[in-house]
């Protein structure tokens, strides 16, 4: 009698589950890349199951879904079987992990990810690598693994002790656990990187599914046909895609993202940036155009008023302003602005510099008016911005402005430069702590400038992430009322000469050559006319 067998697809189901589980783990690491700028890419099925490529190391991840009650140290050294049930040399989990990318020039780390927990023999690997000092289990595990592998040493020179110290065992009980952790990273990244609270849980889950789909497709590509880049999720690609998805979500609910505030350009760049042989000195000429041979004073004045709330209100006040009545809004801004109008030139320079940095670099301002004690008098620090860099460390931009009244702008420029150097030497190192106290991270996107501001760290050690900015306005005889046609070439020569004069000290004195300084030069027909119009407009508007 023939016995009819029921079809059994357990093997296929198990294999499919293993692939999906591995893709979920890879997608989770991609969401970590959103929040950790040291991670450069996630490679799918390139060297190991997953490779996490960071600035200073590569971590090789093996993902195991084999059904076990508990994983034991013996499971690490079990050899696979080939034809005729013969054991394949160096085919265990441990051997394969140790042999990853033999020619790698940066340090290696290793990770084993499983669905099922470990027994006591592997508990040491569950401890975070940086918390293992003094914890038991290391020597016993190394001794056991060496005994089972005949003191195996990989082609790269990695031995069992190296592997144990660089390895970490991670347990995810379910795919839903991985998914929830990934969605949490997505929500936090939206807030930290783009100042946005995703509108719904469905929106975060949709982003997760998009990442998972990309990981699955990259992992399925053949290693023989496709390049490593094709099988990698690059940080730059992820950030661009993620920003677009966040912006789509915010548009649907009508929210404005902080860094996307629709504020106008008051001044615009004039021709190409200025440069000198010293890469630490950068210049840009800003200007406003003529309309029907008349200088556009009104455009400048009207748009200065549109920046007042951001320049003069604290971030919590700016966040709450939409909850206030029109009368309350006006009074709060009026009180703050009028207190600064005593010196209209200083007031205007501050606004123009703030708007320039914000528009040209999408910076995050740290609203503050710091009074710093110098040797002879009180110094004022009023323009401080965070300029985010990815994957490099974020930068702190500190701005100073002056609308020059002296008739000899070239002579005054040297004085301004000397005053800047003096303020940096005397005041700025200690000012860092005050900026650290004043900045309100609740209203700032995620950044990493706290190390720059920590006074326990040397000022000099962070010069590459500090940038000092000068905004200098002056009256140019080339800008007439009405316009003198064809003045642009002469104006380019005039401003280039001024910038060269600012940087000429480096030719004979390299003392301050390590300081990175950006100079914005603004030639105008009449700063006196402009400041009078600004003063009148602001008082009328408020």
Secondary structure, DSSP 8 states (H G I E B T S, - for coil): ---------HHHHHHHHHHHHHHHHHHHHHHHHHH-TTEEEEEESSSSSEEEEESSEEEEEEEE----SSB-GGGGG---B-GGG-B-TT-SHHHHHHTTTTT--SEEEEEEEESS-B-GGGHHHHS-GGG-TT-TTHHHHHHHHHHHHTS-B-TTS-BHHHHHHHEEEEE-S-HHHHHHHHHHHHHHHHHHHH----S-HHHHHHHHHHHHHHHHHHHHS-TTTS-TGGGEEEHHHHHHHHHHHHHHHHHHHT---GGG-----SSEE-SS-EE-SSTTEEEEEEE--EETTEE-HHHHHHHHHHTHHHHHS-HHHHHHGGGS-HHHHHHHHHHHHHHHTTSHHHHHHHHHHHHHHHHHH--EE----EEEE-SSSEEEE-EEEEE--SSS--EEEEEEEEE--SS-HHHHHHHHHHHHHHHIIIIIHHHHHHHHHH--GGGS-----HHHH-TTS-SGGGGGGEEEEEEEEEE-TTS-SS--TT-HHHHHHHHHHHHHHHHGGGGT-GGGTTS-EEEEEEEES-HHHHHHHHHHHHHHH-
